[in-house]
Amino acid sequence: MTRDTSYQAVMARRNEIMKSSMGLDYEVYRQGELAFDYERMMDDCGFTLEDIIKIQAETKVGNTPMYELHNLTRAVRKISAPGKGARIFLKDEAANASGSFKARRASISAYVAAQKGYKGVIAATSGNYGAAVASQAVQRGLRCIIVQEVFDSHGIGQPEIVEKGRKCEAFGAEVVKLSVGPELFYYLLLALEETGYFNASLYTPFGIKGVESLGSELTLQIRSMTGREPDAVVVTHAGGGNITGTARGMMAAGCQAKVVACSVDLSGLHMASDHDFNRKSFTTGHTGFGIPFATWPDRVDVPRNAARSMRYMDDYVLVKQGEVFYITELLAKLEGIERGPAGNTSVTGAVALAREMKQDQIIVVQETEYTGAGKHHNSQLAFARKMGIEVRRGNPDDGVNGKSIVIPEHLSQVKGCKQDMEKLRNSYLKNAAKQLAPEKWSEVDRRFVAADVKKDLTWLDSALKQL
């Protein structure tokens, strides 16, 4: 008897498909209606930090360079108040095998898939993670399928995503290219069920554990280079895995630096909108992912998300598209390194923050990504013009997402915008209340929610009274 492959039938089988595609039973971690044993789930991966580092070294991942950006720091100090302008350091994750930090996430998933006897891996992603999975899969002797949202309904492909698909194919992956819409998760489930491959989801414990080596590594490198701890680490924030894994690795190394999330402000553009899909110049690291995933992580392709960014972020900064394009060009012109705009989101946030920090303080940009072809900032700007977006110089605050990109005329116009963390936490509480009315929360649910927003029960009780 053939299985029903209709959308409704496949979605109804999603828990069964997920369990068989990872060998991970999320139900054993359930503690309440909202709560689950997060730390036990992470520990059950069975890997120490030393194990992860060893596994990653086998497939050209990790031990990436750390650079002090002397010229950019000097430029920032020229526009800062006397005594201000922190030293800016850059962790160059473009040196990983696939050209981004996502190789760290993919490395552990590919290793686990091979160890458990799966013949291949599948991931649904339009970002750098696809190339990372493909690169790691081929090194572990695994087949690979990447499911991407590439086109709008007119068949026009976002150039950055097209480039990422090309890189996946270069590593031997089969790429399933879709138009924007609700079908992505359906095709992922269908492919997992038909092939019996491993689900190399971005949001499994394996993927997050892989990023912990990055946090530990950058801590040890800064200590070696400067003799002290960093004061702040800026992390490009989208789905939350980057900030979660990095912060956990820093904590494992005994580092208490402030962790600052940074996203591109794409407010006004909807992630699932066919019209808006090709009117944004960033396909990751923006508020379309950053805000929803911070305020409710469990909106993913696994039962419980191991990436829980609000547990770890101390601040959240938004930057404009024009600001990121300006800093991308400046990084090449001042420091002689050309990197992708999405990875430079955190560089832009670091510039804005360094202006307010003392000169003896240290701020670390936690990652970079490769650039080229459709990922290059000039390609993105050319595509924006083709889609009717005005590109001009001026005050980046004057840009209107989906209509105009305004590139600064001077470094002093790169300012960023700090977000209200209490507002974000309250948004999380509202989302939790939609799942279960707060008066029905058990004590374990209450403690879980408080930990998920990095607060205590006293704060939680006060905040719930004001909802």
HUVEN-V616697 format. One record per residue. N is the residue number from 1. RES is the residue in three letters. PSI is psi in whole degrees, 0 to 359 (* if undefined). OMEGA is omega in whole degrees, 0 to 359 (999 if undefined). D_LAST is the distance of its C-alpha to the last C-alpha in Angstrom with 2 decimals. Layout:
n->N res->RES psi->PSI omega->OMEGA d_last->D_LAST
n->N res->RES psi->PSI omega->OMEGA d_last->D_LAST
This chain:
n->1 res->MET psi->126 omega->180 d_last->51.28
n->2 res->THR psi->146 omega->180 d_last->49.26
n->3 res->ARG psi->149 omega->177 d_last->45.51
n->4 res->ASP psi->119 omega->181 d_last->43.40
n->5 res->THR psi->19 omega->176 d_last->42.13
n->6 res->SER psi->160 omega->182 d_last->40.14
n->7 res->TYR psi->312 omega->184 d_last->36.61
n->8 res->GLN psi->318 omega->183 d_last->35.10
n->9 res->ALA psi->317 omega->180 d_last->37.42
n->10 res->VAL psi->317 omega->179 d_last->36.91
n->11 res->MET psi->326 omega->179 d_last->33.11
n->12 res->ALA psi->335 omega->181 d_last->33.44
n->13 res->ARG psi->9 omega->190 d_last->35.52
n->14 res->ARG psi->321 omega->180 d_last->33.25
n->15 res->ASN psi->319 omega->178 d_last->32.47
n->16 res->GLU psi->318 omega->180 d_last->36.20
n->17 res->ILE psi->316 omega->181 d_last->37.15
n->18 res->MET psi->319 omega->182 d_last->34.78
n->19 res->LYS psi->315 omega->182 d_last->36.06
n->20 res->SER psi->336 omega->183 d_last->39.68
n->21 res->SER psi->356 omega->178 d_last->39.22
n->22 res->MET psi->343 omega->185 d_last->37.93
n->23 res->GLY psi->28 omega->183 d_last->39.17
n->24 res->LEU psi->120 omega->181 d_last->35.71
n->25 res->ASP psi->102 omega->183 d_last->34.05
n->26 res->TYR psi->338 omega->183 d_last->30.31
n->27 res->GLU psi->332 omega->182 d_last->30.02
n->28 res->VAL psi->344 omega->181 d_last->31.67
n->29 res->TYR psi->354 omega->182 d_last->28.70
n->30 res->ARG psi->133 omega->179 d_last->26.12
n->31 res->GLN psi->333 omega->181 d_last->24.63
n->32 res->GLY psi->193 omega->178 d_last->21.72
n->33 res->GLU psi->327 omega->178 d_last->19.81
n->34 res->LEU psi->327 omega->191 d_last->17.97
n->35 res->ALA psi->148 omega->168 d_last->20.19
n->36 res->PHE psi->162 omega->184 d_last->23.68
n->37 res->ASP psi->88 omega->186 d_last->26.22
n->38 res->TYR psi->311 omega->184 d_last->25.93
n->39 res->GLU psi->324 omega->177 d_last->28.65
n->40 res->ARG psi->319 omega->178 d_last->31.03
n->41 res->MET psi->317 omega->179 d_last->30.68
n->42 res->MET psi->319 omega->181 d_last->31.58
n->43 res->ASP psi->329 omega->183 d_last->34.39
n->44 res->ASP psi->352 omega->173 d_last->35.86
n->45 res->CYS psi->328 omega->176 d_last->36.98
n->46 res->GLY psi->9 omega->182 d_last->39.86
n->47 res->PHE psi->130 omega->168 d_last->40.38
n->48 res->THR psi->168 omega->177 d_last->40.68
n->49 res->LEU psi->323 omega->178 d_last->40.25
n->50 res->GLU psi->322 omega->177 d_last->44.04
n->51 res->ASP psi->315 omega->183 d_last->44.31
n->52 res->ILE psi->314 omega->180 d_last->42.06
n->53 res->ILE psi->318 omega->180 d_last->44.10
n->54 res->LYS psi->315 omega->179 d_last->47.30
n->55 res->ILE psi->315 omega->182 d_last->46.15
n->56 res->GLN psi->325 omega->180 d_last->45.04
n->57 res->ALA psi->334 omega->180 d_last->48.31
n->58 res->GLU psi->337 omega->185 d_last->50.20
n->59 res->THR psi->36 omega->170 d_last->48.76
n->60 res->LYS psi->41 omega->180 d_last->48.73
n->61 res->VAL psi->139 omega->176 d_last->45.15
n->62 res->GLY psi->178 omega->182 d_last->44.07
n->63 res->ASN psi->41 omega->180 d_last->45.98
n->64 res->THR psi->157 omega->185 d_last->45.13
n->65 res->PRO psi->153 omega->169 d_last->46.17
n->66 res->MET psi->126 omega->181 d_last->44.26
n->67 res->TYR psi->141 omega->168 d_last->45.44
n->68 res->GLU psi->128 omega->182 d_last->45.00
n->69 res->LEU psi->79 omega->185 d_last->44.65
n->70 res->HIS psi->314 omega->185 d_last->47.04
n->71 res->ASN psi->320 omega->178 d_last->47.58
n->72 res->LEU psi->321 omega->177 d_last->43.94
n->73 res->THR psi->316 omega->178 d_last->43.16
n->74 res->ARG psi->319 omega->179 d_last->46.03
n->75 res->ALA psi->319 omega->179 d_last->44.79
n->76 res->VAL psi->321 omega->181 d_last->41.30
n->77 res->ARG psi->331 omega->179 d_last->42.89
n->78 res->LYS psi->335 omega->182 d_last->44.90
n->79 res->ILE psi->8 omega->182 d_last->41.81
n->80 res->SER psi->164 omega->176 d_last->39.93
n->81 res->ALA psi->157 omega->179 d_last->40.24
n->82 res->PRO psi->132 omega->179 d_last->43.05
n->83 res->GLY psi->357 omega->181 d_last->42.38
n->84 res->LYS psi->161 omega->179 d_last->39.49
n->85 res->GLY psi->82 omega->184 d_last->39.55
n->86 res->ALA psi->156 omega->174 d_last->38.83
n->87 res->ARG psi->131 omega->183 d_last->41.15
n->88 res->ILE psi->126 omega->177 d_last->39.91
n->89 res->PHE psi->151 omega->184 d_last->40.78
n->90 res->LEU psi->123 omega->175 d_last->40.54
n->91 res->LYS psi->115 omega->191 d_last->40.48
n->92 res->ASP psi->82 omega->182 d_last->42.57
n->93 res->GLU psi->352 omega->174 d_last->41.26
n->94 res->ALA psi->346 omega->180 d_last->43.37
n->95 res->ALA psi->351 omega->176 d_last->46.15
n->96 res->ASN psi->163 omega->188 d_last->44.88
n->97 res->ALA psi->320 omega->183 d_last->46.94
n->98 res->SER psi->1 omega->174 d_last->44.78
n->99 res->GLY psi->13 omega->177 d_last->43.77
n->100 res->SER psi->170 omega->179 d_last->40.16
n->101 res->PHE psi->342 omega->182 d_last->38.04
n->102 res->LYS psi->340 omega->176 d_last->37.22
n->103 res->ALA psi->328 omega->179 d_last->40.61
n->104 res->ARG psi->320 omega->179 d_last->39.13
n->105 res->ARG psi->314 omega->184 d_last->36.62
n->106 res->ALA psi->330 omega->186 d_last->39.34
n->107 res->SER psi->318 omega->183 d_last->41.94
n->108 res->ILE psi->320 omega->178 d_last->40.45
n->109 res->SER psi->316 omega->180 d_last->39.63
n->110 res->ALA psi->321 omega->178 d_last->43.21
n->111 res->TYR psi->313 omega->181 d_last->44.64
n->112 res->VAL psi->318 omega->179 d_last->42.82
n->113 res->ALA psi->316 omega->180 d_last->43.86
n->114 res->ALA psi->319 omega->181 d_last->47.46
n->115 res->GLN psi->325 omega->182 d_last->47.42
n->116 res->LYS psi->358 omega->174 d_last->46.12
n->117 res->GLY psi->15 omega->175 d_last->48.77
n->118 res->TYR psi->147 omega->181 d_last->46.84
n->119 res->LYS psi->340 omega->182 d_last->49.09
n->120 res->GLY psi->177 omega->179 d_last->46.53
n->121 res->VAL psi->152 omega->178 d_last->42.98
n->122 res->ILE psi->140 omega->174 d_last->40.60
n->123 res->ALA psi->143 omega->174 d_last->37.59
n->124 res->ALA psi->108 omega->183 d_last->35.50
n->125 res->THR psi->141 omega->173 d_last->35.02
n->126 res->SER psi->7 omega->185 d_last->36.03
n->127 res->GLY psi->198 omega->181 d_last->35.89
n->128 res->ASN psi->341 omega->183 d_last->38.11
n->129 res->TYR psi->326 omega->179 d_last->37.25
n->130 res->GLY psi->312 omega->178 d_last->39.67
n->131 res->ALA psi->325 omega->179 d_last->42.57
n->132 res->ALA psi->315 omega->179 d_last->41.59
n->133 res->VAL psi->316 omega->180 d_last->41.67
n->134 res->ALA psi->318 omega->180 d_last->44.94
n->135 res->SER psi->317 omega->180 d_last->46.49
n->136 res->GLN psi->323 omega->181 d_last->45.63
n->137 res->ALA psi->314 omega->184 d_last->46.67
n->138 res->VAL psi->328 omega->179 d_last->50.11
n->139 res->GLN psi->338 omega->179 d_last->50.72
n->140 res->ARG psi->6 omega->178 d_last->49.91
n->141 res->GLY psi->29 omega->182 d_last->52.09
n->142 res->LEU psi->148 omega->170 d_last->49.27
n->143 res->ARG psi->162 omega->185 d_last->48.90
n->144 res->CYS psi->135 omega->173 d_last->45.83
n->145 res->ILE psi->129 omega->176 d_last->43.93
n->146 res->ILE psi->127 omega->178 d_last->41.23
n->147 res->VAL psi->121 omega->185 d_last->39.15
n->148 res->GLN psi->146 omega->162 d_last->38.08
n->149 res->GLU psi->114 omega->188 d_last->36.46
n->150 res->VAL psi->321 omega->193 d_last->39.09
n->151 res->PHE psi->157 omega->164 d_last->39.75
n->152 res->ASP psi->184 omega->185 d_last->38.31
n->153 res->SER psi->348 omega->177 d_last->39.80
n->154 res->HIS psi->3 omega->180 d_last->42.79
n->155 res->GLY psi->16 omega->179 d_last->43.73
n->156 res->ILE psi->124 omega->183 d_last->42.95
n->157 res->GLY psi->139 omega->175 d_last->41.96
n->158 res->GLN psi->124 omega->189 d_last->39.76
n->159 res->PRO psi->327 omega->179 d_last->42.42
n->160 res->GLU psi->319 omega->180 d_last->40.37
n->161 res->ILE psi->321 omega->177 d_last->39.67
n->162 res->VAL psi->317 omega->178 d_last->43.31
n->163 res->GLU psi->319 omega->180 d_last->44.44
n->164 res->LYS psi->323 omega->175 d_last->42.29
n->165 res->GLY psi->320 omega->177 d_last->43.79
n->166 res->ARG psi->318 omega->182 d_last->47.22
n->167 res->LYS psi->321 omega->176 d_last->46.60
n->168 res->CYS psi->314 omega->181 d_last->45.48
n->169 res->GLU psi->326 omega->178 d_last->48.71
n->170 res->ALA psi->330 omega->178 d_last->50.74
n->171 res->PHE psi->5 omega->175 d_last->49.71
n->172 res->GLY psi->8 omega->181 d_last->50.85
n->173 res->ALA psi->152 omega->167 d_last->47.60
n->174 res->GLU psi->127 omega->183 d_last->47.39
n->175 res->VAL psi->120 omega->176 d_last->44.72
n->176 res->VAL psi->115 omega->188 d_last->43.17
n->177 res->LYS psi->122 omega->184 d_last->42.12
n->178 res->LEU psi->163 omega->169 d_last->39.63
n->179 res->SER psi->161 omega->183 d_last->38.19
n->180 res->VAL psi->141 omega->181 d_last->34.44
n->181 res->GLY psi->189 omega->185 d_last->32.55
n->182 res->PRO psi->1 omega->187 d_last->31.19
n->183 res->GLU psi->345 omega->186 d_last->34.55
n->184 res->LEU psi->308 omega->183 d_last->34.20
n->185 res->PHE psi->323 omega->178 d_last->32.65
n->186 res->TYR psi->312 omega->181 d_last->35.11
n->187 res->TYR psi->327 omega->175 d_last->38.09
n->188 res->LEU psi->310 omega->180 d_last->36.97
n->189 res->LEU psi->317 omega->181 d_last->36.81
n->190 res->LEU psi->315 omega->180 d_last->40.09
n->191 res->ALA psi->319 omega->178 d_last->41.83
n->192 res->LEU psi->318 omega->182 d_last->40.69
n->193 res->GLU psi->320 omega->183 d_last->41.95
n->194 res->GLU psi->327 omega->185 d_last->45.21
n->195 res->THR psi->333 omega->187 d_last->46.16
n->196 res->GLY psi->19 omega->180 d_last->44.83
n->197 res->TYR psi->168 omega->178 d_last->43.83
n->198 res->PHE psi->138 omega->178 d_last->41.26
n->199 res->ASN psi->100 omega->180 d_last->37.74
n->200 res->ALA psi->55 omega->182 d_last->37.41
n->201 res->SER psi->150 omega->175 d_last->33.73
n->202 res->LEU psi->339 omega->196 d_last->32.01
n->203 res->TYR psi->15 omega->176 d_last->29.29
n->204 res->THR psi->162 omega->175 d_last->31.44
n->205 res->PRO psi->327 omega->181 d_last->31.92
n->206 res->PHE psi->314 omega->182 d_last->35.42
n->207 res->GLY psi->319 omega->181 d_last->34.32
n->208 res->ILE psi->319 omega->178 d_last->31.89
n->209 res->LYS psi->326 omega->180 d_last->34.52
n->210 res->GLY psi->332 omega->181 d_last->36.93
n->211 res->VAL psi->344 omega->181 d_last->34.97
n->212 res->GLU psi->329 omega->178 d_last->34.94
n->213 res->SER psi->330 omega->179 d_last->38.55
n->214 res->LEU psi->314 omega->179 d_last->37.53
n->215 res->GLY psi->318 omega->178 d_last->35.34
n->216 res->SER psi->316 omega->183 d_last->38.08
n->217 res->GLU psi->314 omega->182 d_last->40.80
n->218 res->LEU psi->326 omega->178 d_last->39.38
n->219 res->THR psi->311 omega->181 d_last->38.86
n->220 res->LEU psi->323 omega->180 d_last->42.48
n->221 res->GLN psi->317 omega->179 d_last->43.84
n->222 res->ILE psi->319 omega->177 d_last->42.23
n->223 res->ARG psi->318 omega->181 d_last->43.50
n->224 res->SER psi->321 omega->184 d_last->46.94
n->225 res->MET psi->330 omega->188 d_last->47.04
n->226 res->THR psi->346 omega->182 d_last->45.64
n->227 res->GLY psi->13 omega->182 d_last->45.89
n->228 res->ARG psi->179 omega->179 d_last->42.23
n->229 res->GLU psi->154 omega->169 d_last->38.65
n->230 res->PRO psi->154 omega->177 d_last->36.74
n->231 res->ASP psi->329 omega->179 d_last->34.14
n->232 res->ALA psi->145 omega->175 d_last->31.90
n->233 res->VAL psi->125 omega->183 d_last->32.01
n->234 res->VAL psi->129 omega->186 d_last->30.72
n->235 res->VAL psi->125 omega->174 d_last->29.92
n->236 res->THR psi->128 omega->188 d_last->29.71
n->237 res->HIS psi->126 omega->173 d_last->26.50
n->238 res->ALA psi->265 omega->181 d_last->26.26
n->239 res->GLY psi->347 omega->174 d_last->25.52
n->240 res->GLY psi->348 omega->182 d_last->25.02
n->241 res->GLY psi->324 omega->181 d_last->28.32
n->242 res->ASN psi->310 omega->183 d_last->29.98
n->243 res->ILE psi->323 omega->181 d_last->27.54
n->244 res->THR psi->307 omega->182 d_last->27.03
n->245 res->GLY psi->317 omega->180 d_last->30.78
n->246 res->THR psi->313 omega->181 d_last->31.80
n->247 res->ALA psi->320 omega->179 d_last->29.47
n->248 res->ARG psi->322 omega->177 d_last->30.57
n->249 res->GLY psi->322 omega->176 d_last->34.17
n->250 res->MET psi->315 omega->180 d_last->33.79
n->251 res->MET psi->321 omega->179 d_last->32.40
n->252 res->ALA psi->331 omega->179 d_last->35.33
n->253 res->ALA psi->5 omega->178 d_last->37.66
n->254 res->GLY psi->21 omega->181 d_last->36.16
n->255 res->CYS psi->129 omega->181 d_last->34.69
n->256 res->GLN psi->23 omega->180 d_last->31.66
n->257 res->ALA psi->152 omega->176 d_last->31.56
n->258 res->LYS psi->135 omega->179 d_last->28.35
n->259 res->VAL psi->118 omega->184 d_last->27.28
n->260 res->VAL psi->120 omega->174 d_last->26.28
n->261 res->ALA psi->148 omega->179 d_last->25.24
n->262 res->CYS psi->129 omega->178 d_last->26.75
n->263 res->SER psi->158 omega->172 d_last->26.53
n->264 res->VAL psi->133 omega->180 d_last->28.25
n->265 res->ASP psi->106 omega->175 d_last->26.10
n->266 res->LEU psi->32 omega->180 d_last->26.67
n->267 res->SER psi->140 omega->181 d_last->23.77
n->268 res->GLY psi->345 omega->177 d_last->24.85
n->269 res->LEU psi->135 omega->184 d_last->26.88
n->270 res->HIS psi->132 omega->184 d_last->25.83
n->271 res->MET psi->320 omega->187 d_last->27.02
n->272 res->ALA psi->8 omega->182 d_last->28.29
n->273 res->SER psi->126 omega->177 d_last->29.83
n->274 res->ASP psi->322 omega->180 d_last->33.61
n->275 res->HIS psi->318 omega->185 d_last->33.95
n->276 res->ASP psi->342 omega->189 d_last->31.83
n->277 res->PHE psi->315 omega->182 d_last->33.28
n->278 res->ASN psi->18 omega->177 d_last->36.31
n->279 res->ARG psi->19 omega->171 d_last->34.78
n->280 res->LYS psi->138 omega->185 d_last->33.12
n->281 res->SER psi->6 omega->178 d_last->35.43
n->282 res->PHE psi->128 omega->182 d_last->33.42
n->283 res->THR psi->356 omega->175 d_last->32.97
n->284 res->THR psi->173 omega->178 d_last->30.96
n->285 res->GLY psi->26 omega->181 d_last->29.18
n->286 res->HIS psi->175 omega->187 d_last->27.04
n->287 res->THR psi->340 omega->177 d_last->23.45
n->288 res->GLY psi->331 omega->171 d_last->24.06
n->289 res->PHE psi->313 omega->192 d_last->24.04
n->290 res->GLY psi->313 omega->182 d_last->22.46
n->291 res->ILE psi->308 omega->181 d_last->18.92
n->292 res->PRO psi->320 omega->183 d_last->18.48
n->293 res->PHE psi->332 omega->175 d_last->20.18
n->294 res->ALA psi->320 omega->187 d_last->18.27
n->295 res->THR psi->352 omega->169 d_last->14.82
n->296 res->TRP psi->95 omega->186 d_last->16.32
n->297 res->PRO psi->331 omega->190 d_last->19.88
n->298 res->ASP psi->54 omega->176 d_last->20.99
n->299 res->ARG psi->43 omega->192 d_last->22.03
n->300 res->VAL psi->187 omega->185 d_last->25.65
n->301 res->ASP psi->17 omega->172 d_last->29.07
n->302 res->VAL psi->158 omega->184 d_last->28.83
n->303 res->PRO psi->320 omega->177 d_last->26.77
n->304 res->ARG psi->133 omega->185 d_last->24.95
n->305 res->ASN psi->127 omega->176 d_last->24.92
n->306 res->ALA psi->348 omega->177 d_last->26.70
n->307 res->ALA psi->109 omega->185 d_last->25.44
n->308 res->ARG psi->83 omega->193 d_last->22.10
n->309 res->SER psi->325 omega->183 d_last->21.94
n->310 res->MET psi->339 omega->176 d_last->18.74
n->311 res->ARG psi->338 omega->192 d_last->20.54
n->312 res->TYR psi->339 omega->184 d_last->23.27
n->313 res->MET psi->140 omega->176 d_last->22.47
n->314 res->ASP psi->328 omega->178 d_last->22.38
n->315 res->ASP psi->164 omega->180 d_last->22.18
n->316 res->TYR psi->121 omega->183 d_last->22.09
n->317 res->VAL psi->136 omega->174 d_last->24.60
n->318 res->LEU psi->144 omega->178 d_last->25.32
n->319 res->VAL psi->156 omega->181 d_last->28.89
n->320 res->LYS psi->156 omega->177 d_last->30.63
n->321 res->GLN psi->315 omega->181 d_last->33.12
n->322 res->GLY psi->323 omega->178 d_last->35.90
n->323 res->GLU psi->318 omega->181 d_last->35.21
n->324 res->VAL psi->318 omega->178 d_last->35.58
n->325 res->PHE psi->321 omega->179 d_last->38.80
n->326 res->TYR psi->312 omega->181 d_last->40.17
n->327 res->ILE psi->327 omega->177 d_last->39.55
n->328 res->THR psi->315 omega->178 d_last->41.00
n->329 res->GLU psi->320 omega->183 d_last->44.18
n->330 res->LEU psi->322 omega->179 d_last->44.22
n->331 res->LEU psi->320 omega->178 d_last->44.00
n->332 res->ALA psi->316 omega->185 d_last->47.10
n->333 res->LYS psi->326 omega->182 d_last->48.95
n->334 res->LEU psi->323 omega->188 d_last->48.29
n->335 res->GLU psi->354 omega->176 d_last->48.00
n->336 res->GLY psi->22 omega->175 d_last->50.10
n->337 res->ILE psi->130 omega->181 d_last->47.59
n->338 res->GLU psi->118 omega->183 d_last->46.27
n->339 res->ARG psi->164 omega->184 d_last->43.05
n->340 res->GLY psi->146 omega->182 d_last->40.63
n->341 res->PRO psi->322 omega->183 d_last->38.00
n->342 res->ALA psi->316 omega->177 d_last->35.07
n->343 res->GLY psi->333 omega->180 d_last->36.02
n->344 res->ASN psi->0 omega->173 d_last->36.52
n->345 res->THR psi->314 omega->181 d_last->32.87
n->346 res->SER psi->332 omega->174 d_last->32.48
n->347 res->VAL psi->317 omega->180 d_last->35.72
n->348 res->THR psi->316 omega->177 d_last->34.28
n->349 res->GLY psi->322 omega->180 d_last->31.16
n->350 res->ALA psi->320 omega->178 d_last->33.56
n->351 res->VAL psi->314 omega->180 d_last->35.67
n->352 res->ALA psi->319 omega->182 d_last->32.77
n->353 res->LEU psi->322 omega->182 d_last->31.68
n->354 res->ALA psi->329 omega->180 d_last->35.31
n->355 res->ARG psi->334 omega->183 d_last->35.90
n->356 res->GLU psi->357 omega->182 d_last->33.57
n->357 res->MET psi->160 omega->180 d_last->34.92
n->358 res->LYS psi->156 omega->184 d_last->38.18
n->359 res->GLN psi->337 omega->179 d_last->41.38
n->360 res->ASP psi->4 omega->178 d_last->41.84
n->361 res->GLN psi->162 omega->184 d_last->38.50
n->362 res->ILE psi->130 omega->175 d_last->38.24
n->363 res->ILE psi->133 omega->184 d_last->35.85
n->364 res->VAL psi->127 omega->170 d_last->36.37
n->365 res->VAL psi->120 omega->197 d_last->35.79
n->366 res->GLN psi->344 omega->181 d_last->35.29
n->367 res->GLU psi->157 omega->168 d_last->36.94
n->368 res->THR psi->172 omega->175 d_last->39.09
n->369 res->GLU psi->158 omega->179 d_last->40.18
n->370 res->TYR psi->161 omega->174 d_last->43.51
n->371 res->THR psi->173 omega->181 d_last->44.27
n->372 res->GLY psi->158 omega->179 d_last->46.90
n->373 res->ALA psi->232 omega->185 d_last->47.56
n->374 res->GLY psi->344 omega->179 d_last->44.44
n->375 res->LYS psi->341 omega->184 d_last->42.18
n->376 res->HIS psi->146 omega->184 d_last->43.99
n->377 res->HIS psi->329 omega->178 d_last->42.23
n->378 res->ASN psi->324 omega->176 d_last->45.20
n->379 res->SER psi->318 omega->180 d_last->44.93
n->380 res->GLN psi->320 omega->179 d_last->41.26
n->381 res->LEU psi->322 omega->177 d_last->42.02
n->382 res->ALA psi->319 omega->179 d_last->45.00
n->383 res->PHE psi->322 omega->178 d_last->42.93
n->384 res->ALA psi->315 omega->178 d_last->40.29
n->385 res->ARG psi->319 omega->179 d_last->43.13
n->386 res->LYS psi->327 omega->180 d_last->44.48
n->387 res->MET psi->10 omega->175 d_last->41.18
n->388 res->GLY psi->13 omega->179 d_last->41.33
n->389 res->ILE psi->130 omega->176 d_last->39.08
n->390 res->GLU psi->130 omega->176 d_last->40.47
n->391 res->VAL psi->121 omega->182 d_last->41.17
n->392 res->ARG psi->170 omega->176 d_last->42.20
n->393 res->ARG psi->152 omega->179 d_last->42.26
n->394 res->GLY psi->211 omega->179 d_last->40.26
n->395 res->ASN psi->116 omega->184 d_last->36.83
n->396 res->PRO psi->337 omega->178 d_last->34.53
n->397 res->ASP psi->342 omega->180 d_last->31.58
n->398 res->ASP psi->353 omega->179 d_last->33.45
n->399 res->GLY psi->145 omega->177 d_last->33.22
n->400 res->VAL psi->114 omega->185 d_last->31.41
n->401 res->ASN psi->130 omega->182 d_last->30.46
n->402 res->GLY psi->349 omega->181 d_last->32.69
n->403 res->LYS psi->323 omega->182 d_last->35.02
n->404 res->SER psi->147 omega->172 d_last->36.15
n->405 res->ILE psi->120 omega->182 d_last->36.39
n->406 res->VAL psi->117 omega->183 d_last->37.41
n->407 res->ILE psi->130 omega->182 d_last->39.13
n->408 res->PRO psi->152 omega->174 d_last->39.39
n->409 res->GLU psi->344 omega->184 d_last->42.77
n->410 res->HIS psi->150 omega->181 d_last->42.37
n->411 res->LEU psi->329 omega->181 d_last->40.58
n->412 res->SER psi->343 omega->180 d_last->38.95
n->413 res->GLN psi->358 omega->176 d_last->36.80
n->414 res->VAL psi->102 omega->188 d_last->35.07
n->415 res->LYS psi->334 omega->184 d_last->31.97
n->416 res->GLY psi->179 omega->180 d_last->28.97
n->417 res->CYS psi->116 omega->179 d_last->25.41
n->418 res->LYS psi->141 omega->180 d_last->22.98
n->419 res->GLN psi->158 omega->178 d_last->19.43
n->420 res->ASP psi->104 omega->183 d_last->16.26
n->421 res->MET psi->326 omega->179 d_last->15.57
n->422 res->GLU psi->323 omega->177 d_last->12.21
n->423 res->LYS psi->318 omega->178 d_last->11.17
n->424 res->LEU psi->317 omega->180 d_last->12.84
n->425 res->ARG psi->321 omega->178 d_last->11.27
n->426 res->ASN psi->326 omega->176 d_last->7.68
n->427 res->SER psi->321 omega->176 d_last->9.54
n->428 res->TYR psi->314 omega->181 d_last->11.09
n->429 res->LEU psi->320 omega->179 d_last->8.22
n->430 res->LYS psi->320 omega->178 d_last->7.40
n->431 res->ASN psi->321 omega->177 d_last->11.18
n->432 res->ALA psi->322 omega->180 d_last->11.57
n->433 res->ALA psi->334 omega->176 d_last->9.51
n->434 res->LYS psi->331 omega->179 d_last->11.98
n->435 res->GLN psi->322 omega->181 d_last->14.73
n->436 res->LEU psi->131 omega->180 d_last->13.92
n->437 res->ALA psi->134 omega->185 d_last->11.47
n->438 res->PRO psi->328 omega->180 d_last->10.08
n->439 res->GLU psi->347 omega->178 d_last->12.29
n->440 res->LYS psi->359 omega->180 d_last->15.14
n->441 res->TRP psi->133 omega->174 d_last->14.91
n->442 res->SER psi->173 omega->178 d_last->18.18
n->443 res->GLU psi->322 omega->180 d_last->18.89
n->444 res->VAL psi->326 omega->175 d_last->20.29
n->445 res->ASP psi->316 omega->182 d_last->17.25
n->446 res->ARG psi->316 omega->180 d_last->15.10
n->447 res->ARG psi->323 omega->179 d_last->17.86
n->448 res->PHE psi->313 omega->181 d_last->18.22
n->449 res->VAL psi->317 omega->179 d_last->14.67
n->450 res->ALA psi->316 omega->179 d_last->14.96
n->451 res->ALA psi->325 omega->183 d_last->18.38
n->452 res->ASP psi->339 omega->177 d_last->17.40
n->453 res->VAL psi->13 omega->176 d_last->15.33
n->454 res->LYS psi->44 omega->179 d_last->18.03
n->455 res->LYS psi->174 omega->179 d_last->16.21
n->456 res->ASP psi->178 omega->184 d_last->16.86
n->457 res->LEU psi->330 omega->178 d_last->15.32
n->458 res->THR psi->314 omega->177 d_last->14.85
n->459 res->TRP psi->316 omega->183 d_last->12.60
n->460 res->LEU psi->313 omega->181 d_last->10.67
n->461 res->ASP psi->320 omega->179 d_last->10.30
n->462 res->SER psi->317 omega->182 d_last->9.26
n->463 res->ALA psi->323 omega->181 d_last->6.59
n->464 res->LEU psi->327 omega->178 d_last->5.24
n->465 res->LYS psi->333 omega->184 d_last->5.71
n->466 res->GLN psi->356 omega->180 d_last->3.81
n->467 res->LEU psi->* omega->999 d_last->0.00
